[in-house]
Amino acid sequence: MGLAKKRNDTQYYCKNSLFFNLLRPVLNESVYVMVKVRIAGLLKPSAGMTRSNWQKAFDSISSKYVDFAICEQSSLQPLCAIELNDKSYQHKSKQGRNKFIAEAFGSAHMPLHFMAARRTYNVERLRTLLGLYVIPGKVSPLPVIEKA
């Protein structure tokens, strides 16, 4: 059992590269687009739970990912997430997953956009949708949390 590994050349990157390449010019320069982001890197269980319940809540998000996260460049604070749904998301198991992550992001008050995966995208529609969260000259409508 060696350390030799093979690069993962999955279709994930091919299917999402078109969307990724469209996002950069749509967004202002004060944000980064992160790809295939672990949900536990964006959200965390609420404080005040028992250790057991906290661990269950963490486990429920620790192995799930979103396709893209838009983050403030200077702090890497996540502003919103985007999930591209292809035809496989019409299956019940995927619909249950989407419902779960929508509830998780909703409870954290972080915008999550579900978009149909396409061969082409309307750039103006993307600007309109994401402009609600990433407006030129204004990085985030989210409240700034001051550290004590």
Beta strands, then each sheet from edge to edge (+ up, - down):
strand 1: 31-38
strand 2: 65-72
strand 3: 78-85
strand 4: 112-116
sheet 1: 1+ 2- 3+ 4+
end
